Amino acid sequence: MTSSSPGDDLLSALRERVVVADGAMGTMLQEHDLGIDDFEGHDGCNEVLNATRPDVVRAVHDAYFAVGCDAVETNTFGANLGNLGEYGIEDRIHELSLLGAQHARAVADDWSTAERPRWVIGSVGPGTKLPTLGHVSYAELRDAYMAEVAGLVEGGAHAILVETSQDLLQAKAAINGARRAFRAAGTKVPLFAQVTVETTGTMLVGSEIGAALTALEPLEIDLIGLNCATGPAEMSEHLRYLSRHARIGLSCMPNAGLPQLTADGASYPLTPEQLADAHDASVAGPSRSAERGRSRVRRASTSTFRSGRTRRT
């Protein structure tokens, strides 16, 4: 294991201020004129674009840095056993993860300066198979996540984010798979985890936020938080719990309000200004006002990461 990590400067920044990451990847990709050939016949598999349309993937990352984000997530949310397995290309987990990290890192390096570094966060989504429900074995899932994180680290990700976790056993498989990948590579990058709490007040399989904190905090993660499912108002009570009980840093990535189903698909009711105000209310410290302007430019959802606690509102 090396003595220094590619993400050391990111952890240092988190100790001093709020770090603002990007928003949605899928909706940004949909704004480009993509055809079935771009997906190699795997309609809707965004991760394939890492191989076929690097120009489009890099353009999305570039757009987020252009409006002031500190970090971007890789286009690898679905580069896992469940999602790629549905297309019969689960053997490409490592390849597509590697490419996704390389694209994001190339853009981040172009934007980085000594005074203002930019970072890449490797996105590890939950997939469609939950071990608690018997869809897949824990070991099989863990090993697939190990391959994904190995590709992300090899491609230059500064940190790994296990996100949108709906099943604590799945989250543990991803975190432990990541730790195995670190050991195999002889390095370690910061490891973050975000769970998704539904409007019912629990994760999909019934776990409450306290159970999530108890289960995941001992696994040597650097930040814990929430993302997806609801808007900032619905997240506030769960973030308040974490702020009072977590011994590590917090992160959050709410939707722009509670999603509303319309004839044209999901719609999000909050304006960029309202979402920015919600982020502003969730963080504490001298960086609040500095981040306010930057957060306002986000169009859908953004991630905020901080090594300290969320404000207890």
Backbone bond lengths (Angstrom), bond angles and torsions (degrees), N, CA, C in turn:
res aa  C-N    CA-C-N  psi(-1)  N-CA   C-N-CA  omega(-1)  CA-C   N-CA-C  phi
1 M - - - 1.463 - - 1.517 109.16 -
2 T 1.315 116.48 129.39 1.451 119.40 -178.77 1.523 110.02 -72.48
3 S 1.338 116.22 155.35 1.459 120.72 -177.00 1.514 112.10 -77.55
4 S 1.313 118.55 -22.58 1.461 121.66 179.12 1.513 109.69 -122.25
5 S 1.340 114.94 153.99 1.460 121.21 -176.45 1.518 109.56 -114.85
6 P 1.342 117.35 147.03 1.468 119.65 175.30 1.529 112.40 -59.04
7 G 1.337 116.80 -19.78 1.458 120.50 -178.41 1.509 114.46 -101.67
8 D 1.338 117.60 12.98 1.463 119.89 -178.15 1.522 112.31 -59.67
9 D 1.344 116.95 -40.45 1.457 118.50 -179.18 1.522 111.71 -70.46
10 L 1.334 116.88 -27.09 1.460 119.98 174.43 1.531 109.93 -67.09
11 L 1.318 117.53 -45.49 1.466 120.35 177.72 1.527 110.71 -62.05
12 S 1.327 116.69 -37.58 1.463 119.79 177.68 1.522 110.78 -63.13
13 A 1.325 116.79 -42.45 1.469 120.62 178.50 1.520 111.00 -63.81
14 L 1.332 116.58 -39.73 1.460 120.46 -179.68 1.524 112.36 -63.70
15 R 1.323 116.63 -27.08 1.467 119.36 178.32 1.525 111.55 -74.21
16 E 1.337 115.74 -17.97 1.459 120.22 -175.14 1.521 114.31 -106.14
17 R 1.337 117.24 -28.52 1.462 118.92 -171.59 1.513 111.08 -158.88
18 V 1.311 115.04 174.99 1.457 121.71 173.10 1.525 108.71 -79.25
19 V 1.296 116.67 135.26 1.466 122.77 175.08 1.529 107.70 -106.00
20 V 1.313 116.81 126.18 1.465 121.85 -177.67 1.524 109.61 -102.06
21 A 1.316 115.48 122.89 1.460 120.64 177.79 1.526 109.62 -101.56
22 D 1.326 115.91 -174.12 1.460 120.33 -173.27 1.519 112.15 -82.35
23 G 1.323 115.70 -172.03 1.452 122.17 176.86 1.514 110.64 -112.37
24 A 1.312 115.76 -143.23 1.462 121.18 -172.52 1.527 111.99 -67.08
25 M 1.318 115.60 143.96 1.463 122.09 175.15 1.524 110.85 -94.88
26 G 1.324 117.61 -46.82 1.459 121.70 -173.84 1.516 113.84 -57.40
27 T 1.336 116.60 -47.13 1.466 119.20 -178.45 1.522 111.38 -66.71
28 M 1.318 116.59 -31.42 1.467 119.34 177.13 1.528 110.44 -69.32
29 L 1.318 117.36 -39.77 1.463 120.30 177.60 1.524 111.21 -63.83
30 Q 1.335 116.20 -35.40 1.458 120.72 -177.70 1.521 112.20 -66.99
31 E 1.308 117.58 -16.66 1.465 120.35 178.79 1.527 111.95 -77.04
32 H 1.325 115.94 -11.19 1.468 120.20 178.14 1.529 109.85 -93.57
33 D 1.297 115.42 153.16 1.467 121.65 -178.07 1.526 109.35 -82.06
34 L 1.311 115.94 84.60 1.464 121.76 -176.35 1.523 110.43 -105.93
35 G 1.327 115.72 138.48 1.457 121.17 178.47 1.518 111.16 -113.24
36 I 1.313 115.43 176.13 1.462 120.70 -176.96 1.523 111.77 -61.42
37 D 1.335 117.24 -30.81 1.466 119.76 178.59 1.522 111.72 -66.20
38 D 1.342 116.24 -31.39 1.463 119.46 177.91 1.529 111.05 -63.61
39 F 1.328 115.51 -27.96 1.465 120.84 179.91 1.538 111.85 -96.25
40 E 1.313 116.49 9.85 1.470 122.11 -178.07 1.533 111.50 53.13
41 G 1.328 115.54 35.61 1.457 120.63 -179.74 1.508 114.16 83.57
42 H 1.337 118.44 -6.76 1.462 122.49 -179.11 1.529 108.28 -96.09
43 D 1.314 115.86 75.08 1.461 122.24 -172.42 1.527 111.07 -55.45
44 G 1.319 115.67 125.49 1.454 121.03 177.01 1.510 115.18 88.09
45 C 1.315 118.69 -2.80 1.468 121.52 178.70 1.523 108.59 -86.48
46 N 1.314 115.80 88.90 1.464 120.61 -173.82 1.519 113.20 -61.21
47 E 1.319 116.81 -28.42 1.462 119.65 -176.93 1.525 112.17 -66.31
48 V 1.331 118.02 -25.88 1.462 121.09 177.44 1.522 110.59 -62.78
49 L 1.333 116.50 -26.95 1.463 119.96 179.32 1.525 112.13 -63.17
50 N 1.329 117.04 -21.09 1.460 119.32 175.38 1.528 111.05 -61.23
51 A 1.341 115.94 -28.97 1.461 120.99 179.40 1.525 112.60 -92.93
52 T 1.343 116.91 -36.98 1.462 120.24 -172.11 1.522 114.70 -96.84
53 R 1.343 117.75 -32.99 1.464 121.31 -176.54 1.528 111.59 -132.88
54 P 1.313 117.07 62.23 1.471 119.01 178.00 1.520 112.61 -58.82
55 D 1.343 116.66 -27.48 1.458 119.64 179.17 1.521 111.50 -63.21
56 V 1.329 116.67 -39.29 1.461 121.16 -179.50 1.529 110.38 -70.80
57 V 1.325 116.17 -45.77 1.462 120.33 179.91 1.524 110.56 -60.54
58 R 1.315 116.60 -44.88 1.462 120.04 -179.75 1.524 111.65 -66.72
59 A 1.333 116.64 -32.57 1.467 120.00 178.54 1.525 111.17 -64.41
60 V 1.328 116.72 -37.00 1.467 119.94 177.96 1.528 109.99 -65.29
61 H 1.317 116.80 -47.11 1.466 119.51 178.35 1.522 110.56 -59.90
62 D 1.314 116.38 -42.90 1.457 121.19 -178.70 1.528 111.12 -61.48
63 A 1.329 116.33 -39.62 1.462 120.45 -179.51 1.527 111.49 -63.87
64 Y 1.318 116.55 -38.73 1.466 119.46 179.42 1.528 111.37 -69.62
65 F 1.311 117.43 -41.32 1.464 118.35 176.56 1.521 110.72 -65.42
66 A 1.320 116.93 -34.09 1.465 120.52 -177.50 1.523 112.47 -63.10
67 V 1.336 117.39 -29.04 1.467 119.33 179.78 1.520 112.21 -94.78
68 G 1.333 117.50 7.67 1.450 119.20 169.79 1.502 117.99 110.21
69 C 1.343 118.71 5.71 1.465 119.63 179.97 1.528 110.69 -66.10
70 D 1.313 114.91 147.34 1.460 121.04 176.28 1.525 111.84 -83.83
71 A 1.323 116.38 -27.91 1.464 120.59 -174.32 1.517 109.76 -147.09
72 V 1.326 115.55 155.73 1.468 121.15 172.84 1.519 108.67 -127.00
73 E 1.323 114.75 152.45 1.454 120.76 174.67 1.527 109.50 -93.91
74 T 1.303 116.02 146.79 1.460 121.13 179.20 1.524 110.95 -70.34
75 N 1.319 115.71 156.13 1.462 121.80 176.75 1.536 109.29 -82.56
76 T 1.332 115.09 63.74 1.466 120.46 -175.55 1.517 112.36 -136.31
77 F 1.323 117.79 17.75 1.461 120.79 -178.21 1.528 111.66 -53.59
78 G 1.326 116.81 -36.58 1.459 120.78 -178.65 1.516 114.37 -105.45
79 A 1.334 117.70 16.99 1.469 120.18 -179.60 1.529 109.54 -84.27
80 N 1.311 115.65 60.58 1.459 121.03 -174.84 1.529 110.79 -137.03
81 L 1.307 115.23 176.31 1.462 121.32 -175.50 1.516 112.39 -59.25
82 G 1.325 116.67 -46.02 1.461 119.91 -176.23 1.511 113.04 -65.96
83 N 1.330 116.37 -53.31 1.459 120.17 -176.11 1.525 113.13 -67.60
84 L 1.323 116.88 -52.28 1.462 118.81 -178.44 1.519 111.07 -69.00
85 G 1.323 117.09 -28.95 1.459 120.15 177.33 1.511 112.78 -62.73
86 E 1.324 117.26 -30.45 1.462 120.68 178.45 1.526 111.55 -66.37
87 Y 1.324 116.95 -22.81 1.463 121.71 177.57 1.525 111.77 -100.08
88 G 1.325 116.51 -0.53 1.455 120.24 -178.88 1.512 113.93 73.21
89 I 1.335 117.51 23.84 1.470 120.75 -178.00 1.530 110.65 -124.81
90 E 1.327 116.77 33.39 1.455 119.36 179.99 1.534 112.71 -63.93
91 D 1.334 116.49 -16.89 1.467 119.75 176.95 1.534 111.71 -72.84
92 R 1.337 117.86 -4.92 1.462 121.73 -179.38 1.528 112.90 -103.32
93 I 1.329 117.34 13.10 1.468 120.69 -178.72 1.528 111.16 -54.85
94 H 1.319 116.75 -52.53 1.459 120.09 -176.96 1.531 110.87 -66.03
95 E 1.307 117.01 -44.66 1.470 120.99 -178.33 1.523 112.02 -57.71
96 L 1.332 116.77 -51.24 1.456 120.59 -175.39 1.525 111.46 -70.65
97 S 1.331 116.54 -30.37 1.466 120.22 176.34 1.522 110.44 -69.94
98 L 1.313 116.45 -43.13 1.459 121.51 177.70 1.525 110.68 -59.07
99 L 1.339 116.70 -48.81 1.454 120.51 -179.40 1.527 111.56 -63.31
100 G 1.333 116.43 -41.37 1.460 119.84 179.61 1.514 112.02 -60.03
101 A 1.325 116.54 -42.52 1.463 120.36 178.98 1.524 110.97 -68.55
102 Q 1.319 117.26 -40.08 1.465 120.18 -179.66 1.521 111.63 -62.49
103 H 1.338 117.04 -41.90 1.468 119.99 179.57 1.529 110.93 -63.45
104 A 1.324 115.60 -47.79 1.461 119.31 -178.84 1.524 110.93 -63.94
105 R 1.318 116.50 -40.20 1.463 119.91 -178.13 1.529 111.38 -67.00
106 A 1.329 116.67 -38.26 1.464 119.38 178.88 1.526 110.92 -61.28
107 V 1.324 116.73 -42.34 1.458 120.21 179.77 1.529 110.52 -69.96
108 A 1.338 116.24 -42.41 1.465 119.82 179.10 1.523 111.33 -60.37
109 D 1.315 116.28 -42.18 1.462 119.69 179.74 1.522 111.53 -64.23
110 D 1.337 116.86 -35.16 1.466 120.22 177.93 1.529 111.43 -64.37
111 W 1.331 117.24 -33.64 1.461 121.81 -177.86 1.523 113.30 -88.27
112 S 1.314 117.06 -20.14 1.462 120.65 -173.84 1.520 112.01 -71.92
113 T 1.335 114.93 142.64 1.456 122.72 170.76 1.523 107.53 -132.02
114 A 1.298 116.68 168.83 1.463 119.71 178.02 1.522 111.17 -60.91
115 E 1.335 116.31 -35.15 1.459 120.86 -179.22 1.518 112.52 -82.45
116 R 1.326 117.21 -26.00 1.466 120.49 -175.31 1.529 109.12 -138.67
117 P 1.319 117.52 82.87 1.466 118.96 176.97 1.517 111.16 -70.55
118 R 1.347 115.91 154.00 1.468 121.60 173.89 1.529 107.34 -121.08
119 W 1.317 114.95 150.67 1.462 119.30 -172.80 1.519 111.96 -126.77
120 V 1.328 114.33 159.56 1.466 123.10 177.13 1.522 108.45 -117.41
121 I 1.313 115.24 126.87 1.462 121.38 178.25 1.522 107.92 -110.92
122 G 1.315 116.31 119.74 1.452 121.43 -179.30 1.515 111.47 -73.90
123 S 1.325 116.68 117.50 1.463 122.21 -176.60 1.522 111.02 -84.71
124 V 1.334 115.67 122.94 1.467 122.63 177.90 1.526 107.59 -121.34
125 G 1.332 116.26 100.30 1.454 120.97 -178.57 1.515 112.77 -82.56
126 P 1.331 117.50 172.52 1.464 121.59 -173.21 1.519 114.61 -78.50
127 G 1.327 116.79 -22.42 1.460 118.47 -173.88 1.517 111.43 76.47
128 T 1.298 115.73 -170.83 1.468 121.37 -175.62 1.521 113.02 -112.21
129 K 1.323 117.08 6.41 1.469 120.46 -177.62 1.525 108.96 -120.23
130 L 1.343 115.91 119.59 1.450 121.02 -177.77 1.525 110.10 -107.07
131 P 1.324 117.94 122.35 1.470 120.39 -177.42 1.522 113.74 -64.77
132 T 1.326 117.24 -33.33 1.463 119.34 179.33 1.520 111.49 -62.60
133 L 1.318 116.62 -29.69 1.468 120.89 179.36 1.522 112.08 -92.10
134 G 1.342 117.15 5.01 1.457 121.30 175.90 1.507 115.46 79.90
135 H 1.342 117.26 15.82 1.462 120.23 -179.16 1.521 112.57 -72.05
136 V 1.331 116.94 -28.56 1.460 122.47 -174.01 1.520 107.74 -159.07
137 S 1.317 116.84 154.18 1.463 119.24 177.93 1.522 110.41 -77.92
138 Y 1.318 115.53 153.22 1.454 120.83 178.88 1.528 110.88 -59.25
139 A 1.326 117.38 -46.17 1.466 121.34 -176.05 1.521 111.49 -63.21
140 E 1.325 116.82 -41.73 1.468 120.08 179.93 1.519 110.34 -63.87
141 L 1.322 116.12 -41.22 1.456 120.32 -179.90 1.525 110.80 -67.87
142 R 1.312 116.58 -44.79 1.468 121.18 179.51 1.528 111.42 -57.92
143 D 1.318 116.86 -44.56 1.463 120.15 -177.85 1.525 111.70 -67.58
144 A 1.331 116.88 -34.45 1.463 119.78 177.04 1.526 110.64 -68.06
145 Y 1.330 116.64 -39.86 1.460 119.52 176.60 1.527 110.75 -65.43
146 M 1.309 116.86 -34.97 1.457 119.95 176.99 1.521 110.26 -59.33
147 A 1.330 117.35 -42.84 1.464 121.10 179.01 1.523 110.92 -64.61
148 E 1.333 116.59 -39.96 1.463 120.04 179.74 1.526 110.95 -64.33
149 V 1.319 116.65 -49.27 1.465 120.04 -178.30 1.530 110.90 -66.58
150 A 1.330 117.41 -35.11 1.467 119.98 176.30 1.523 110.39 -57.89
151 G 1.336 117.46 -42.82 1.457 120.90 177.71 1.514 112.25 -65.70
152 L 1.332 116.78 -40.69 1.465 120.80 -179.95 1.523 111.22 -64.44
153 V 1.326 116.40 -43.95 1.467 119.65 179.67 1.525 110.98 -66.69
154 E 1.327 115.90 -43.29 1.465 119.74 178.58 1.527 111.02 -61.63
155 G 1.331 116.07 -34.16 1.455 120.28 -178.98 1.514 114.62 -79.32
156 G 1.334 117.55 -6.64 1.458 119.82 173.71 1.510 116.84 107.04
157 A 1.330 119.07 14.48 1.467 120.39 177.79 1.525 110.08 -62.26
158 H 1.319 116.17 138.61 1.466 121.17 178.91 1.529 111.91 -84.01
159 A 1.331 117.22 -20.69 1.462 121.98 -179.01 1.519 107.86 -156.25
160 I 1.321 115.46 163.37 1.464 122.10 177.35 1.518 108.65 -119.56
161 L 1.325 116.41 132.71 1.463 122.11 177.33 1.521 110.05 -117.90
162 V 1.325 116.45 112.09 1.465 122.39 171.75 1.523 105.53 -85.77
163 E 1.324 117.70 109.21 1.460 120.19 -168.69 1.526 113.52 -124.27
164 T 1.344 113.17 162.48 1.467 122.39 176.46 1.528 111.63 57.98
165 S 1.322 116.73 34.91 1.464 120.43 -178.20 1.527 110.61 -72.86
166 Q 1.324 115.11 126.81 1.458 121.77 -178.73 1.521 111.98 -110.53
167 D 1.320 116.51 -6.34 1.453 123.93 -174.24 1.530 106.75 -141.51
168 L 1.329 117.51 120.40 1.463 119.74 -176.56 1.519 112.38 -63.02
169 L 1.331 117.64 -31.31 1.459 119.27 178.10 1.530 110.41 -68.52
170 Q 1.325 116.45 -36.56 1.464 120.13 175.02 1.524 110.42 -65.10
171 A 1.329 117.38 -43.18 1.459 120.34 178.63 1.520 111.41 -61.48
172 K 1.331 116.46 -41.47 1.468 119.93 177.88 1.523 110.53 -63.77
173 A 1.329 117.43 -40.19 1.468 120.63 178.65 1.524 110.30 -60.93
174 A 1.337 116.44 -42.06 1.468 120.33 -179.53 1.529 111.14 -67.99
175 I 1.317 117.10 -44.26 1.464 120.63 -178.94 1.522 110.75 -65.78
176 N 1.316 116.80 -45.39 1.465 119.28 -179.94 1.524 112.17 -70.30
177 G 1.332 116.81 -31.82 1.458 119.88 173.09 1.516 110.64 -64.38
178 A 1.335 116.38 -40.07 1.460 120.80 177.68 1.524 110.65 -63.29
179 R 1.315 117.04 -43.25 1.467 120.20 -179.67 1.531 110.98 -63.85
180 R 1.329 116.70 -37.08 1.466 119.67 175.96 1.530 110.76 -64.90
181 A 1.326 115.90 -38.92 1.466 119.51 178.25 1.524 110.76 -64.43
182 F 1.323 117.03 -39.89 1.462 120.29 177.62 1.528 110.70 -60.53
183 R 1.314 115.95 -46.29 1.464 119.39 -178.70 1.527 111.44 -62.88
184 A 1.329 115.47 -41.47 1.467 119.38 -179.40 1.526 111.42 -65.24
185 A 1.337 116.74 -33.58 1.461 121.25 -178.61 1.526 112.39 -85.52
186 G 1.325 117.18 -12.00 1.449 120.47 -177.68 1.502 113.65 70.95
187 T 1.333 116.54 27.87 1.457 121.39 179.59 1.518 108.53 -147.74
188 K 1.313 116.50 174.56 1.458 121.71 177.28 1.517 108.49 -150.22
189 V 1.318 115.87 136.44 1.454 120.81 174.00 1.528 107.63 -120.15
190 P 1.329 117.80 161.92 1.463 119.69 178.68 1.528 111.24 -55.83
191 L 1.325 114.76 144.01 1.460 121.54 -176.22 1.522 109.11 -124.68
192 F 1.332 115.78 119.34 1.456 122.36 -178.06 1.538 109.52 -113.62
193 A 1.327 116.38 153.60 1.465 120.60 176.65 1.521 110.09 -137.23
194 Q 1.322 115.56 134.15 1.459 121.79 175.28 1.519 109.13 -126.99
195 V 1.322 116.39 132.49 1.459 120.98 176.26 1.523 108.99 -105.60
196 T 1.313 115.42 163.16 1.456 121.65 179.02 1.517 109.38 -115.24
197 V 1.322 115.64 120.60 1.465 122.11 179.21 1.519 108.35 -107.15
198 E 1.313 115.94 124.59 1.463 121.40 -177.10 1.535 110.80 -77.42
199 T 1.330 116.36 176.18 1.464 120.50 178.29 1.523 111.92 -66.10
200 T 1.320 116.57 -14.33 1.468 121.17 176.11 1.522 111.80 -72.15
201 G 1.341 117.02 -14.32 1.452 121.34 -178.20 1.512 113.66 94.17
202 T 1.323 116.79 1.94 1.462 121.01 178.89 1.530 109.66 -132.86
203 M 1.331 115.29 167.56 1.455 120.43 170.67 1.524 108.58 -69.79
204 L 1.326 117.50 170.57 1.460 121.88 -173.91 1.522 112.44 -55.39
205 V 1.334 117.25 -38.51 1.467 119.94 -177.29 1.524 112.62 -91.62
206 G 1.347 116.79 7.34 1.460 119.78 171.54 1.509 116.96 105.66
207 S 1.323 119.32 -2.66 1.467 121.35 -177.94 1.523 110.65 -76.66
208 E 1.323 116.32 139.78 1.455 121.46 175.89 1.527 110.06 -89.21
209 I 1.336 116.46 168.54 1.466 120.70 -175.12 1.527 111.27 -62.93
210 G 1.319 117.76 -34.16 1.456 120.27 178.12 1.515 112.19 -63.22
211 A 1.321 116.27 -39.00 1.465 120.61 177.43 1.522 110.47 -66.12
212 A 1.339 116.74 -38.74 1.459 120.47 178.71 1.520 110.84 -62.56
213 L 1.313 116.70 -44.47 1.465 120.43 179.39 1.528 110.68 -63.58
214 T 1.323 116.83 -44.77 1.462 121.12 -179.25 1.524 111.70 -62.70
215 A 1.328 116.73 -38.01 1.465 120.86 -176.39 1.519 112.88 -78.40
216 L 1.339 118.08 -36.98 1.460 120.88 -169.99 1.526 114.64 -97.76
217 E 1.307 118.70 -32.13 1.462 120.31 -176.85 1.536 112.97 -58.72
218 P 1.328 119.96 -37.63 1.463 118.94 -179.84 1.536 114.32 -71.45
219 L 1.327 118.42 -5.94 1.467 120.92 -175.64 1.526 112.88 -86.70
220 E 1.314 116.64 21.32 1.465 122.47 175.28 1.527 113.08 64.40
221 I 1.339 116.40 35.53 1.456 119.91 172.95 1.525 108.54 -84.64
222 D 1.332 115.45 157.53 1.465 120.10 -176.82 1.519 113.39 -96.42
223 L 1.320 117.23 -28.52 1.464 122.61 176.93 1.521 108.78 -139.45
224 I 1.326 115.94 152.43 1.461 121.07 172.09 1.523 107.71 -133.02
225 G 1.328 117.13 149.53 1.457 118.93 -179.13 1.502 112.35 -171.98
226 L 1.332 114.49 -161.40 1.457 121.92 -177.39 1.519 109.89 -131.73
227 N 1.330 115.10 153.47 1.462 119.57 171.87 1.514 109.89 -155.16
228 C 1.326 114.59 163.91 1.467 123.40 173.48 1.531 112.38 64.05
229 A 1.325 115.15 -171.63 1.479 126.04 175.28 1.524 113.50 67.34
230 T 1.334 118.20 -58.83 1.462 119.91 -172.80 1.522 110.70 -128.59
231 G 1.326 114.44 178.56 1.448 121.12 175.27 1.517 111.45 -90.78
232 P 1.331 117.07 -179.53 1.462 120.57 -176.95 1.522 114.00 -62.29
233 A 1.318 118.06 -34.94 1.469 119.55 -179.37 1.519 110.86 -63.84
234 E 1.330 116.13 -43.49 1.459 120.12 -178.99 1.528 112.13 -70.63
235 M 1.331 117.51 -25.20 1.463 121.70 179.15 1.527 112.97 -79.66
236 S 1.321 116.98 -19.14 1.463 120.07 -165.61 1.522 113.17 -58.77
237 E 1.320 118.11 -41.97 1.459 119.76 -178.02 1.520 111.61 -65.59
238 H 1.328 116.43 -38.59 1.468 120.23 179.96 1.527 110.79 -70.77
239 L 1.340 117.62 -38.34 1.455 120.32 175.06 1.526 111.15 -65.61
240 R 1.333 115.82 -35.93 1.462 119.61 177.25 1.530 110.28 -61.80
241 Y 1.320 116.37 -40.80 1.464 119.95 178.13 1.534 110.25 -61.82
242 L 1.323 115.93 -46.77 1.462 119.01 -179.56 1.522 111.01 -63.14
243 S 1.328 117.35 -38.92 1.464 120.05 -178.40 1.516 111.73 -64.03
244 R 1.301 116.27 -27.87 1.473 120.27 -178.20 1.517 112.63 -88.02
245 H 1.332 117.31 -25.32 1.460 119.20 -170.47 1.526 115.07 -119.66
246 A 1.320 118.82 -21.91 1.471 119.80 -178.07 1.521 110.84 -73.35
247 R 1.321 115.78 143.47 1.470 121.68 176.97 1.525 111.10 -102.63
248 I 1.332 116.55 5.62 1.456 122.32 177.66 1.519 108.65 -124.32
249 G 1.329 116.05 176.30 1.453 120.31 -177.78 1.522 113.00 -69.62
250 L 1.326 115.34 165.87 1.461 121.81 -176.36 1.522 111.68 -119.24
251 S 1.326 115.19 155.73 1.460 121.47 174.60 1.513 108.61 -143.53
252 C 1.320 116.04 156.24 1.461 119.09 176.38 1.531 109.71 -150.57
253 M 1.319 114.87 147.66 1.459 121.52 177.12 1.525 108.42 -146.06
254 P 1.325 117.06 78.09 1.465 119.33 179.85 1.523 112.16 -75.53
255 N 1.322 115.53 156.45 1.455 119.50 166.42 1.521 108.51 -69.08
256 A 1.309 116.53 167.58 1.462 121.01 177.15 1.527 109.00 -81.07
257 G 1.320 115.33 62.77 1.452 121.94 -176.29 1.511 111.13 95.89
258 L 1.312 115.91 170.44 1.456 121.68 179.51 1.529 109.29 -68.89
259 P 1.334 118.07 123.37 1.466 120.08 -176.75 1.532 112.06 -57.04
260 Q 1.327 115.93 139.00 1.459 122.47 178.18 1.522 108.68 -118.98
261 L 1.317 116.89 126.73 1.461 120.89 -179.43 1.519 110.12 -80.06
262 T 1.336 115.49 127.51 1.460 121.97 177.85 1.520 108.69 -126.97
263 A 1.332 115.84 176.96 1.462 120.48 179.34 1.525 111.33 -63.15
264 D 1.334 116.38 -23.49 1.458 121.02 -179.24 1.529 112.38 -98.92
265 G 1.313 117.01 11.12 1.461 120.42 -179.34 1.519 111.22 107.93
266 A 1.336 116.15 -163.15 1.457 120.74 -177.93 1.526 110.63 -72.40
267 S 1.317 115.04 139.12 1.460 121.57 177.50 1.522 108.04 -126.54
268 Y 1.319 115.85 143.88 1.458 120.88 -178.11 1.520 109.32 -114.35
269 P 1.333 119.12 123.73 1.465 122.10 -167.26 1.522 116.03 -77.25
270 L 1.342 119.65 -23.45 1.455 119.90 -175.19 1.532 111.36 -77.71
271 T 1.305 115.72 140.91 1.464 121.25 173.06 1.529 108.42 -78.63
272 P 1.343 117.64 164.40 1.472 118.67 175.74 1.522 112.83 -55.41
273 E 1.336 117.21 -38.08 1.465 120.27 179.95 1.517 111.48 -65.82
274 Q 1.343 116.96 -41.81 1.460 120.18 179.43 1.523 111.85 -66.64
275 L 1.333 116.54 -38.23 1.454 119.58 177.66 1.523 110.40 -66.91
276 A 1.323 116.69 -39.78 1.462 120.25 177.84 1.521 110.91 -61.64
277 D 1.330 116.50 -41.96 1.460 119.66 178.71 1.524 111.06 -63.60
278 A 1.320 116.77 -36.49 1.464 120.35 178.63 1.521 110.81 -65.66
279 H 1.335 116.91 -42.44 1.467 120.15 175.47 1.522 110.25 -62.32
280 D 1.317 115.63 -41.45 1.457 120.87 -178.22 1.529 110.94 -59.84
281 A 1.328 115.91 -38.01 1.462 120.50 -179.18 1.519 112.62 -75.20
282 S 1.324 117.33 -15.55 1.463 121.07 -174.51 1.520 113.73 -90.36
283 V 1.319 116.87 -11.88 1.459 119.09 -175.92 1.520 110.20 -119.46
284 A 1.309 115.40 157.53 1.457 120.85 -177.93 1.514 109.50 -126.84
285 G 1.324 116.20 164.84 1.454 119.83 174.68 1.510 111.81 105.42
286 P 1.335 117.07 175.81 1.465 121.77 -174.61 1.511 114.21 -67.26
287 S 1.347 117.63 -16.16 1.461 118.64 -177.35 1.523 112.42 -83.29
288 R 1.347 117.52 -2.12 1.460 119.46 -176.34 1.519 112.10 -56.63
289 S 1.318 116.70 -54.93 1.454 118.76 -175.79 1.523 111.43 -68.67
290 A 1.320 117.50 -31.20 1.462 119.89 179.37 1.511 111.19 -67.18
291 E 1.328 116.71 -36.04 1.453 119.42 -178.67 1.519 111.75 -80.58
292 R 1.326 117.97 -17.66 1.452 120.56 -173.97 1.519 112.09 -58.45
293 G 1.313 116.95 -49.03 1.466 119.85 -178.91 1.499 111.80 -63.22
294 R 1.332 116.90 -39.79 1.456 119.93 -177.94 1.523 110.57 -67.74
295 S 1.333 116.62 -38.08 1.456 118.98 -178.41 1.524 111.58 -66.76
296 R 1.311 117.98 -28.42 1.458 120.88 -174.42 1.525 113.09 -64.67
297 V 1.299 117.65 -23.25 1.451 119.02 -176.76 1.518 112.48 -80.12
298 R 1.335 118.63 -9.05 1.450 119.92 -178.89 1.513 110.24 -72.31
299 R 1.282 116.53 137.96 1.456 122.16 -172.64 1.508 113.99 -95.10
300 A 1.320 119.26 -24.09 1.462 119.80 -176.64 1.514 110.48 -131.55
301 S 1.306 117.02 -71.19 1.461 120.09 178.06 1.511 108.43 -145.98
302 T 1.316 115.86 150.82 1.449 120.31 176.52 1.510 109.24 -132.67
303 S 1.316 116.50 160.24 1.451 121.71 174.72 1.512 108.81 -101.10
304 T 1.315 117.34 138.23 1.447 121.13 170.10 1.509 107.68 -120.16
305 F 1.315 115.50 131.60 1.456 121.65 -178.41 1.524 108.06 -123.74
306 R 1.323 115.77 137.28 1.461 119.62 177.36 1.512 109.42 -149.18
307 S 1.326 115.51 142.62 1.452 119.63 -179.24 1.523 111.52 -77.16
308 G 1.341 117.04 -18.21 1.454 120.12 178.26 1.513 111.62 -90.98
309 R 1.330 116.67 -150.89 1.452 121.71 -176.38 1.520 111.01 -104.53
310 T 1.340 116.11 157.60 1.459 118.00 171.50 1.513 108.75 -75.22
311 R 1.300 116.02 157.91 1.449 120.58 -179.80 1.527 108.99 -67.16
312 R 1.304 117.02 137.50 1.459 121.57 -179.84 1.511 109.18 -86.86
313 T 1.325 116.80 91.47 1.466 120.88 -178.26 1.505 110.27 -99.05
